[in-house]
Amino acid sequence: MTTRRAFLVDSARALGSATMLAALPGLPAAWPAWLRAAGLAPGAVFGAGADDAGIAGLAARPRPSPSQLAWQRDERALFIHFGVNTFTNREWGDGTEDPALFDPSSLDARQWARAARAGGFRAMILTAKHHDGFCLWPTATTKHSVAASPWRDGRGDVVRAFVEACRAEGLRPGLYLSPWDRNAKVYGTPAYNDFYCDQLTELLTRYGPLAEVWFDGANGEGPNGKKQAYDWARYFALVRRLQPKAVMFSDAGPDVRWCGNEAGVAGDPNWSTVDPTAVPYPGASAPGVRDALQHGDPLGSVWRPAEADVSIRPGWFYHPAENGKVRSVDDLVGLYFTSVGRNSKLLLNVPPTPAGLLHETDVSRLAGMRRALDRLFAEDLAAGVKVEWRRTGPRTAVAELDLGRTVPVGLVRLEERIDRGQAVARYAAGGGGGEGGTWRTLSRGTTIGYAKLDRCPPTPVRRVRVVVEVGVAVPEPLRVQLYPG
């Protein structure tokens, strides 16, 4: 029979859970008096050391939306830079290119999607328009588009082919629309904001649900020599209205932020929470911006995780001279560790050739990356092992595992329950051979978040302990995965 005290404890734990707290607006920043009167202080429910500050912290910490969670769980997305630059062998066009140059002989977006899926990627993003202003869909806003090209007699639509290919291969599609437009005559005037919103509206209403809408802060001169005052609030509101489940990426989010470099390297530490005033708009340049992008803010009021973008080649568009400079499989695996393994998401650019196909070398490297990662993570030595979790203070805790046998551990993967927020600011992982055995340090680190990957020299252990040494809120139980490495 359930006792009154047991019922109260269970009720208090439910009330104190992050999920419940997030759902209760106006929750007092203190443990309810009626529970104290019943002899149930925070420590009696959540363990020694729990206090009002820790309980209030649970309610105050930002948490991801369902769309942000789905975005992060993709782990890897492919970026497709394709357009008129592909045919001029340039990185940035100037907007004066003749649309007749765009004429891929064998465009096959399904080949892109198959290569992405075979490489373990779960999403793809296409440059619907780059800085040159050339549009990969037949738009009513400009003649500088595929409709004026000889490709498919001007009746082709790369965006549609791309989105349909993504859906056919089970990938989540996203689109990039450059705000900088070196072709549009109205760029640099208030009319451009209408022009840009018209283009956004076409992309957001013609092609079904999108997973991500990608912006950057590029703001150079247009054909009239002027720069543009972008109406970011209007752009963001339009996306939210027309594609409410899509996350928006830019330096300033609002849903996902840039990691601050194009090397595929997230910060360490890397908080998914940010102070939204630190990067007030895309392209903002001020002291502290790069640090805010790289590291986030442990006390930030907004959930805005980092995306780490990088190209498989030196350039972002295809250049024949770079066919021998494609990143190696080992390098790609390293990018997984510096992005996904640092609480970020990897956005890897792989540019199609003028034929409209991914180069065979690039495709091979993607498949090789998948095989290498599958080998690394083939055997979780902690699978099925119970994790003993206990709180040791208001914001500290320890996780312990007994593997039941001595095995060599060379790779540790830690995960927080980010649906309840991010709390860990410093941790240490160690292992020992059994009762009374010598404990050795496996890894030490700062933030964990969605995932933290640590390599270590292969160390024979039977028992493993992960200590949360510092937290910014009450830490939730960690997921601990161990691999031979």
LOLUM-321030 format. One record per residue (C-alpha): x, y, z. Coordinates in Angstrom, 1 decimal, padded with zeros to 4 digits. Layout:
<sites>
+--------+--------+--------+
!   east !  north !     up !
+--------+--------+--------+
!      X !      Y !      Z !
...
+--------+--------+--------+
</sites>
This chain:
<sites>
+--------+--------+--------+
!   east !  north !     up !
+--------+--------+--------+
!  000.0 !  000.0 !  000.0 !
!  001.3 !  003.5 ! -000.9 !
!  001.9 !  005.6 !  002.3 !
!  000.9 !  009.2 !  002.5 !
!  004.6 !  010.2 !  002.7 !
!  005.5 !  008.1 ! -000.4 !
!  002.7 !  009.7 ! -002.3 !
!  003.9 !  013.1 ! -001.3 !
!  007.5 !  012.3 ! -002.3 !
!  006.4 !  011.0 ! -005.7 !
!  004.2 !  014.1 ! -006.2 !
!  007.0 !  016.4 ! -005.2 !
!  009.4 !  014.8 ! -007.6 !
!  006.9 !  015.2 ! -010.4 !
!  006.3 !  018.8 ! -009.4 !
!  010.1 !  019.4 ! -009.2 !
!  010.8 !  017.8 ! -012.6 !
!  012.1 !  020.2 ! -015.3 !
!  009.2 !  019.3 ! -017.5 !
!  006.5 !  020.2 ! -014.9 !
!  008.3 !  023.3 ! -013.9 !
!  008.5 !  024.5 ! -017.5 !
!  004.8 !  024.0 ! -017.8 !
!  003.9 !  026.0 ! -014.7 !
!  003.9 !  029.8 ! -015.4 !
!  004.6 !  032.0 ! -012.4 !
!  006.0 !  029.2 ! -010.3 !
!  007.5 !  030.6 ! -007.1 !
!  011.2 !  030.6 ! -006.9 !
!  011.1 !  028.5 ! -003.7 !
!  010.1 !  025.0 ! -002.6 !
!  006.3 !  025.0 ! -001.8 !
!  005.5 !  025.6 !  001.9 !
!  003.0 !  022.8 !  002.0 !
!  005.7 !  020.3 !  001.3 !
!  008.0 !  021.7 !  003.9 !
!  005.1 !  021.5 !  006.4 !
!  004.8 !  017.8 !  005.5 !
!  008.5 !  017.4 !  006.4 !
!  009.6 !  017.2 !  002.8 !
!  012.4 !  019.8 !  002.2 !
!  014.1 !  019.8 ! -001.3 !
!  016.9 !  017.6 !  000.1 !
!  014.4 !  014.9 !  001.2 !
!  013.1 !  014.6 ! -002.4 !
!  016.1 !  015.3 ! -004.6 !
!  018.9 !  014.2 ! -002.4 !
!  021.3 !  015.8 !  000.0 !
!  022.3 !  019.3 ! -000.9 !
!  019.2 !  020.2 ! -002.9 !
!  018.0 !  023.7 ! -002.0 !
!  015.6 !  026.4 ! -003.1 !
!  018.2 !  027.9 ! -005.5 !
!  018.6 !  024.7 ! -007.3 !
!  014.9 !  024.0 ! -007.6 !
!  014.3 !  027.5 ! -008.9 !
!  017.1 !  027.1 ! -011.3 !
!  015.2 !  024.2 ! -012.9 !
!  012.3 !  026.4 ! -013.6 !
!  014.4 !  029.3 ! -015.0 !
!  016.7 !  027.4 ! -017.4 !
!  015.9 !  027.7 ! -021.1 !
!  014.9 !  024.6 ! -023.0 !
!  014.8 !  023.7 ! -026.7 !
!  011.6 !  023.7 ! -028.7 !
!  010.6 !  020.4 ! -030.4 !
!  012.0 !  021.8 ! -033.7 !
!  015.3 !  022.6 ! -032.1 !
!  015.5 !  019.1 ! -030.6 !
!  014.8 !  017.5 ! -033.9 !
!  017.4 !  019.8 ! -035.6 !
!  020.1 !  018.8 ! -033.1 !
!  019.3 !  015.1 ! -033.2 !
!  020.0 !  015.2 ! -037.0 !
!  023.7 !  015.6 ! -035.9 !
!  024.9 !  016.0 ! -039.5 !
!  023.5 !  018.0 ! -042.5 !
!  024.9 !  018.4 ! -046.0 !
!  025.2 !  021.9 ! -047.5 !
!  024.8 !  022.2 ! -051.3 !
!  026.5 !  025.3 ! -052.8 !
!  025.3 !  025.3 ! -056.4 !
!  024.5 !  028.1 ! -058.9 !
!  026.0 !  030.3 ! -061.6 !
!  029.3 !  030.4 ! -059.7 !
!  029.6 !  026.7 ! -060.5 !
!  029.9 !  027.6 ! -064.1 !
!  032.2 !  030.6 ! -063.8 !
!  034.6 !  028.9 ! -061.4 !
!  034.2 !  031.6 ! -058.9 !
!  033.4 !  031.7 ! -055.2 !
!  031.4 !  035.0 ! -055.3 !
!  029.6 !  036.2 ! -058.4 !
!  029.1 !  039.9 ! -059.0 !
!  025.5 !  039.7 ! -060.3 !
!  026.3 !  040.4 ! -063.9 !
!  026.5 !  036.8 ! -065.0 !
!  024.4 !  035.7 ! -068.0 !
!  021.8 !  033.2 ! -067.0 !
!  022.6 !  031.3 ! -070.2 !
!  025.8 !  030.0 ! -068.4 !
!  023.6 !  027.9 ! -066.1 !
!  023.2 !  024.6 ! -068.0 !
!  024.0 !  021.4 ! -066.0 !
!  024.0 !  018.5 ! -068.4 !
!  023.1 !  015.7 ! -065.9 !
!  021.6 !  017.4 ! -062.8 !
!  020.5 !  014.7 ! -060.4 !
!  019.4 !  015.9 ! -057.0 !
!  018.6 !  012.3 ! -056.0 !
!  022.3 !  011.5 ! -056.4 !
!  023.1 !  014.3 ! -053.9 !
!  020.5 !  012.9 ! -051.5 !
!  021.6 !  009.3 ! -051.8 !
!  025.2 !  010.3 ! -051.1 !
!  024.1 !  012.2 ! -048.0 !
!  022.0 !  009.3 ! -046.7 !
!  024.8 !  006.8 ! -047.4 !
!  027.1 !  009.1 ! -045.4 !
!  024.8 !  009.1 ! -042.4 !
!  023.5 !  012.6 ! -042.9 !
!  019.9 !  013.3 ! -042.0 !
!  019.3 !  016.7 ! -043.6 !
!  020.4 !  018.9 ! -046.6 !
!  020.4 !  022.6 ! -047.2 !
!  020.5 !  024.2 ! -050.7 !
!  021.7 !  027.6 ! -051.7 !
!  018.5 !  028.7 ! -053.4 !
!  020.2 !  032.1 ! -054.0 !
!  023.8 !  033.2 ! -053.4 !
!  025.2 !  036.7 ! -053.3 !
!  025.2 !  037.0 ! -057.1 !
!  021.3 !  037.0 ! -056.9 !
!  020.8 !  034.1 ! -059.4 !
!  017.8 !  032.1 ! -058.3 !
!  017.6 !  028.4 ! -058.6 !
!  013.8 !  028.4 ! -058.9 !
!  011.5 !  030.2 ! -061.4 !
!  010.8 !  033.3 ! -059.4 !
!  008.4 !  036.2 ! -060.3 !
!  010.7 !  038.7 ! -058.6 !
!  013.6 !  038.8 ! -061.1 !
!  014.7 !  037.5 ! -064.5 !
!  018.0 !  036.5 ! -063.1 !
!  017.0 !  032.9 ! -062.5 !
!  016.8 !  029.4 ! -064.0 !
!  013.8 !  030.5 ! -066.0 !
!  016.1 !  032.5 ! -068.2 !
!  018.6 !  029.7 ! -068.6 !
!  018.8 !  027.0 ! -071.3 !
!  018.6 !  024.3 ! -068.7 !
!  015.4 !  022.3 ! -069.4 !
!  014.4 !  025.0 ! -071.8 !
!  013.9 !  027.4 ! -068.9 !
!  011.3 !  025.2 ! -067.3 !
!  013.5 !  023.7 ! -064.7 !
!  013.3 !  024.2 ! -060.9 !
!  016.4 !  023.1 ! -058.9 !
!  014.7 !  023.9 ! -055.6 !
!  011.8 !  021.6 ! -056.4 !
!  014.2 !  018.8 ! -057.6 !
!  016.2 !  019.2 ! -054.4 !
!  013.2 !  019.1 ! -052.0 !
!  011.7 !  016.1 ! -053.7 !
!  015.0 !  014.3 ! -053.6 !
!  015.3 !  015.0 ! -049.9 !
!  011.8 !  013.6 ! -049.2 !
!  012.4 !  010.5 ! -051.4 !
!  015.6 !  009.7 ! -049.4 !
!  014.2 !  010.5 ! -046.0 !
!  016.2 !  013.7 ! -045.5 !
!  014.9 !  016.9 ! -043.9 !
!  015.3 !  019.8 ! -046.5 !
!  016.4 !  023.3 ! -045.8 !
!  017.0 !  026.4 ! -047.9 !
!  019.5 !  029.3 ! -047.9 !
!  018.5 !  032.6 ! -049.3 !
!  021.3 !  035.1 ! -049.4 !
!  020.2 !  038.6 ! -048.2 !
!  023.0 !  040.2 ! -050.1 !
!  021.9 !  040.5 ! -053.8 !
!  024.4 !  041.9 ! -056.2 !
!  022.0 !  041.8 ! -059.1 !
!  018.8 !  043.3 ! -057.7 !
!  018.4 !  047.0 ! -058.7 !
!  016.4 !  047.8 ! -055.6 !
!  019.2 !  046.5 ! -053.3 !
!  020.2 !  049.3 ! -050.9 !
!  016.7 !  050.8 ! -050.8 !
!  013.6 !  050.1 ! -048.6 !
!  012.0 !  048.4 ! -051.6 !
!  014.5 !  045.6 ! -051.3 !
!  013.0 !  044.4 ! -048.1 !
!  009.7 !  043.8 ! -050.0 !
!  011.6 !  042.1 ! -052.8 !
!  013.4 !  039.8 ! -050.3 !
!  010.2 !  039.0 ! -048.5 !
!  008.5 !  038.1 ! -051.8 !
!  011.4 !  035.7 ! -052.6 !
!  011.1 !  034.2 ! -049.1 !
!  007.3 !  033.8 ! -049.5 !
!  007.8 !  031.9 ! -052.8 !
!  010.3 !  029.5 ! -051.2 !
!  008.3 !  029.0 ! -048.0 !
!  004.9 !  028.4 ! -049.7 !
!  005.7 !  026.4 ! -052.8 !
!  007.7 !  023.4 ! -051.6 !
!  006.1 !  022.0 ! -048.5 !
!  007.5 !  021.8 ! -045.0 !
!  011.1 !  022.9 ! -044.5 !
!  013.3 !  021.9 ! -041.5 !
!  015.7 !  024.9 ! -041.6 !
!  015.8 !  028.3 ! -043.2 !
!  019.4 !  029.5 ! -043.4 !
!  020.5 !  033.2 ! -043.3 !
!  023.8 !  034.9 ! -043.1 !
!  024.7 !  038.5 ! -042.4 !
!  026.5 !  039.2 ! -045.7 !
!  025.9 !  042.9 ! -046.6 !
!  028.1 !  044.2 ! -049.4 !
!  027.3 !  046.7 ! -052.0 !
!  024.6 !  046.2 ! -054.6 !
!  024.7 !  047.2 ! -058.3 !
!  023.9 !  050.8 ! -057.2 !
!  026.9 !  050.9 ! -054.8 !
!  024.7 !  051.0 ! -051.7 !
!  024.4 !  048.6 ! -048.8 !
!  021.1 !  047.4 ! -047.5 !
!  019.4 !  048.0 ! -044.1 !
!  017.9 !  044.5 ! -043.6 !
!  014.6 !  044.2 ! -041.8 !
!  015.5 !  041.1 ! -039.9 !
!  012.5 !  041.3 ! -037.6 !
!  010.2 !  041.2 ! -040.6 !
!  012.1 !  038.3 ! -042.2 !
!  012.0 !  036.2 ! -039.1 !
!  008.3 !  036.9 ! -038.5 !
!  007.6 !  035.8 ! -042.1 !
!  009.4 !  032.5 ! -041.7 !
!  007.7 !  031.8 ! -038.3 !
!  004.3 !  032.5 ! -039.9 !
!  004.8 !  030.5 ! -043.1 !
!  007.0 !  027.7 ! -041.8 !
!  006.4 !  027.5 ! -038.0 !
!  008.2 !  024.2 ! -037.5 !
!  011.4 !  025.3 ! -039.3 !
!  014.4 !  026.5 ! -037.3 !
!  016.1 !  029.7 ! -038.5 !
!  019.9 !  029.9 ! -038.6 !
!  022.0 !  033.0 ! -038.5 !
!  024.6 !  034.7 ! -036.3 !
!  021.7 !  035.9 ! -034.2 !
!  019.5 !  032.9 ! -034.5 !
!  016.7 !  033.2 ! -033.6 !
!  016.7 !  029.4 ! -033.3 !
!  020.2 !  028.3 ! -034.2 !
!  023.4 !  030.3 ! -034.2 !
!  026.7 !  030.2 ! -036.2 !
!  029.6 !  028.8 ! -034.2 !
!  031.8 !  031.7 ! -035.2 !
!  034.1 !  030.1 ! -037.8 !
!  033.9 !  028.1 ! -041.0 !
!  036.3 !  025.4 ! -039.9 !
!  033.7 !  023.0 ! -038.4 !
!  035.0 !  023.6 ! -034.8 !
!  032.5 !  024.4 ! -032.1 !
!  033.7 !  026.2 ! -028.9 !
!  034.8 !  024.4 ! -025.7 !
!  032.9 !  025.2 ! -023.6 !
!  029.9 !  025.4 ! -025.8 !
!  026.6 !  026.5 ! -024.2 !
!  023.3 !  026.2 ! -026.1 !
!  022.0 !  029.1 ! -024.1 !
!  022.9 !  032.6 ! -025.1 !
!  022.4 !  036.2 ! -024.1 !
!  020.4 !  037.5 ! -027.1 !
!  021.8 !  041.0 ! -026.7 !
!  025.4 !  039.8 ! -027.3 !
!  024.7 !  039.3 ! -031.1 !
!  021.8 !  041.6 ! -031.8 !
!  021.5 !  040.9 ! -035.6 !
!  023.2 !  038.8 ! -038.3 !
!  026.5 !  040.2 ! -039.3 !
!  026.9 !  042.2 ! -036.1 !
!  030.5 !  043.1 ! -035.4 !
!  031.5 !  044.2 ! -031.9 !
!  033.8 !  043.2 ! -029.0 !
!  032.6 !  039.9 ! -027.6 !
!  030.6 !  038.7 ! -030.6 !
!  033.0 !  036.0 ! -031.7 !
!  033.3 !  034.7 ! -028.1 !
!  029.5 !  034.7 ! -027.8 !
!  029.1 !  032.7 ! -031.0 !
!  031.8 !  030.2 ! -030.0 !
!  030.8 !  029.6 ! -026.4 !
!  027.3 !  030.8 ! -025.8 !
!  026.5 !  031.9 ! -022.2 !
!  025.9 !  029.7 ! -019.2 !
!  023.5 !  032.3 ! -017.8 !
!  021.8 !  033.0 ! -021.2 !
!  018.1 !  033.5 ! -021.3 !
!  017.5 !  032.0 ! -024.8 !
!  018.1 !  028.5 ! -026.2 !
!  020.2 !  028.9 ! -029.4 !
!  022.5 !  026.0 ! -030.1 !
!  025.5 !  026.3 ! -032.4 !
!  025.8 !  025.0 ! -036.0 !
!  029.4 !  024.3 ! -037.2 !
!  029.7 !  024.8 ! -041.0 !
!  032.7 !  023.7 ! -043.1 !
!  033.4 !  022.6 ! -046.6 !
!  034.7 !  019.3 ! -047.8 !
!  036.9 !  021.3 ! -050.2 !
!  038.9 !  024.5 ! -049.8 !
!  036.1 !  026.4 ! -051.6 !
!  032.4 !  026.4 ! -051.1 !
!  031.6 !  026.1 ! -054.8 !
!  033.0 !  023.4 ! -057.1 !
!  036.4 !  024.1 ! -058.7 !
!  038.2 !  021.4 ! -060.8 !
!  041.6 !  022.4 ! -059.4 !
!  040.4 !  021.3 ! -055.9 !
!  039.6 !  017.7 ! -056.9 !
!  042.9 !  016.6 ! -055.2 !
!  042.2 !  018.6 ! -052.1 !
!  039.1 !  016.9 ! -050.8 !
!  039.2 !  016.2 ! -047.0 !
!  040.3 !  012.8 ! -046.0 !
!  038.1 !  010.3 ! -044.1 !
!  040.1 !  010.9 ! -040.9 !
!  039.7 !  014.6 ! -041.2 !
!  035.9 !  014.2 ! -041.6 !
!  035.8 !  012.0 ! -038.5 !
!  037.7 !  014.7 ! -036.7 !
!  035.1 !  017.3 ! -037.7 !
!  032.4 !  015.1 ! -036.2 !
!  034.3 !  015.2 ! -032.9 !
!  034.8 !  019.0 ! -033.0 !
!  031.1 !  019.7 ! -033.9 !
!  028.7 !  017.0 ! -032.7 !
!  031.2 !  016.0 ! -030.1 !
!  031.1 !  019.5 ! -028.7 !
!  027.4 !  020.0 ! -028.4 !
!  027.0 !  021.3 ! -031.9 !
!  025.7 !  020.1 ! -035.3 !
!  027.9 !  019.5 ! -038.3 !
!  026.9 !  021.3 ! -041.6 !
!  029.3 !  019.9 ! -044.2 !
!  029.3 !  021.6 ! -047.6 !
!  029.7 !  019.3 ! -050.7 !
!  029.4 !  021.2 ! -054.0 !
!  028.1 !  019.7 ! -057.2 !
!  030.1 !  019.9 ! -060.4 !
!  028.9 !  021.8 ! -063.5 !
!  027.3 !  018.5 ! -064.6 !
!  025.0 !  018.8 ! -061.6 !
!  026.5 !  015.8 ! -059.8 !
!  028.6 !  015.4 ! -056.6 !
!  032.1 !  014.4 ! -057.6 !
!  033.0 !  010.8 ! -057.1 !
!  035.8 !  011.6 ! -054.7 !
!  033.5 !  013.6 ! -052.4 !
!  030.9 !  010.8 ! -052.5 !
!  033.5 !  008.2 ! -051.6 !
!  034.7 !  010.3 ! -048.7 !
!  031.2 !  010.7 ! -047.3 !
!  030.7 !  006.9 ! -047.4 !
!  034.1 !  006.4 ! -045.8 !
!  033.2 !  008.8 ! -043.0 !
!  030.1 !  006.8 ! -042.3 !
!  032.0 !  003.5 ! -042.2 !
!  034.7 !  004.9 ! -039.9 !
!  032.1 !  006.3 ! -037.5 !
!  030.1 !  003.1 ! -037.5 !
!  033.3 !  001.2 ! -036.6 !
!  034.1 !  003.6 ! -033.7 !
!  030.6 !  003.4 ! -032.2 !
!  029.8 ! -000.2 ! -033.1 !
!  030.1 ! -001.6 ! -029.5 !
!  028.8 !  000.4 ! -026.5 !
!  030.5 ! -001.3 ! -023.6 !
!  027.9 !  000.3 ! -021.3 !
!  024.9 ! -000.9 ! -023.2 !
!  022.3 ! -002.3 ! -020.8 !
!  024.3 ! -001.4 ! -017.7 !
!  022.4 !  000.4 ! -015.0 !
!  023.7 !  003.9 ! -014.2 !
!  023.6 !  004.7 ! -010.5 !
!  023.0 !  008.4 ! -010.2 !
!  023.0 !  010.5 ! -007.1 !
!  023.2 !  014.2 ! -006.3 !
!  026.0 !  015.2 ! -004.1 !
!  025.2 !  018.9 ! -003.7 !
!  022.8 !  021.6 ! -005.1 !
!  024.6 !  021.5 ! -008.5 !
!  026.8 !  018.5 ! -008.3 !
!  026.3 !  014.8 ! -008.9 !
!  027.9 !  011.5 ! -009.7 !
!  027.1 !  008.7 ! -012.1 !
!  028.6 !  005.2 ! -011.5 !
!  028.6 !  002.1 ! -013.6 !
!  029.8 ! -001.4 ! -013.0 !
!  030.4 ! -003.0 ! -016.4 !
!  030.6 ! -006.5 ! -014.8 !
!  033.9 ! -007.2 ! -016.5 !
!  037.2 ! -005.5 ! -017.3 !
!  037.2 ! -003.9 ! -020.7 !
!  039.5 ! -001.4 ! -022.5 !
!  037.8 !  002.0 ! -022.8 !
!  039.2 !  004.6 ! -025.3 !
!  036.2 !  006.8 ! -026.1 !
!  033.6 !  008.3 ! -023.8 !
!  030.3 !  009.8 ! -025.0 !
!  028.3 !  011.8 ! -022.4 !
!  024.8 !  013.3 ! -023.0 !
!  022.6 !  015.5 ! -021.0 !
!  018.8 !  015.5 ! -021.1 !
!  018.7 !  018.7 ! -023.1 !
!  014.9 !  018.6 ! -023.3 !
!  015.3 !  019.7 ! -019.7 !
!  018.0 !  022.2 ! -020.4 !
!  021.8 !  022.2 ! -020.1 !
!  023.4 !  022.3 ! -016.6 !
!  026.9 !  020.7 ! -016.5 !
!  029.8 !  023.2 ! -016.5 !
!  032.6 !  020.9 ! -015.5 !
!  033.0 !  017.1 ! -015.2 !
!  035.5 !  014.4 ! -014.8 !
!  035.3 !  010.7 ! -015.9 !
!  037.4 !  008.0 ! -014.4 !
!  037.6 !  004.2 ! -014.3 !
!  038.9 !  001.5 ! -012.1 !
!  039.5 ! -002.2 ! -012.2 !
!  037.1 ! -003.1 ! -009.4 !
!  036.7 ! -002.9 ! -005.6 !
!  039.9 ! -001.3 ! -004.2 !
!  041.5 ! -000.9 ! -007.6 !
!  043.4 !  002.1 ! -008.8 !
!  041.2 !  004.8 ! -010.3 !
!  042.5 !  006.5 ! -013.5 !
!  041.2 !  009.6 ! -015.2 !
!  039.6 !  008.9 ! -018.6 !
!  038.7 !  012.5 ! -019.5 !
!  037.9 !  015.9 ! -018.1 !
!  035.8 !  018.6 ! -019.7 !
!  033.5 !  021.6 ! -019.4 !
!  030.1 !  021.5 ! -021.1 !
!  028.3 !  018.4 ! -022.2 !
!  024.9 !  019.4 ! -023.6 !
!  023.6 !  017.2 ! -026.4 !
!  026.8 !  015.3 ! -026.6 !
!  030.4 !  015.4 ! -025.5 !
!  033.0 !  013.1 ! -027.1 !
!  036.3 !  012.4 ! -025.3 !
!  039.0 !  010.2 ! -026.6 !
!  041.5 !  008.7 ! -024.2 !
!  044.3 !  006.1 ! -024.3 !
!  042.7 !  002.6 ! -024.1 !
!  042.3 !  002.0 ! -020.4 !
!  041.2 ! -001.3 ! -018.8 !
!  038.3 ! -000.6 ! -016.5 !
!  035.4 ! -002.4 ! -014.8 !
!  033.8 !  000.5 ! -013.0 !
!  033.4 !  004.0 ! -014.3 !
!  032.5 !  007.1 ! -012.5 !
!  031.5 !  010.5 ! -014.0 !
!  031.5 !  013.4 ! -011.6 !
!  029.6 !  016.6 ! -012.2 !
!  032.0 !  019.0 ! -010.4 !
!  030.2 !  022.2 ! -011.3 !
!  026.7 !  022.9 ! -012.6 !
!  024.8 !  026.0 ! -013.3 !
!  021.5 !  024.3 ! -012.3 !
!  020.5 !  021.0 ! -010.7 !
!  022.1 !  018.4 ! -013.0 !
!  019.8 !  015.7 ! -014.6 !
!  021.0 !  012.1 ! -014.9 !
!  023.6 !  011.7 ! -017.7 !
!  023.6 !  009.1 ! -020.4 !
!  027.0 !  007.4 ! -020.4 !
!  028.3 !  005.5 ! -023.4 !
!  031.7 !  003.8 ! -023.5 !
!  033.6 !  002.5 ! -026.6 !
!  036.9 !  000.7 ! -027.2 !
!  038.0 !  003.6 ! -029.4 !
+--------+--------+--------+
</sites>
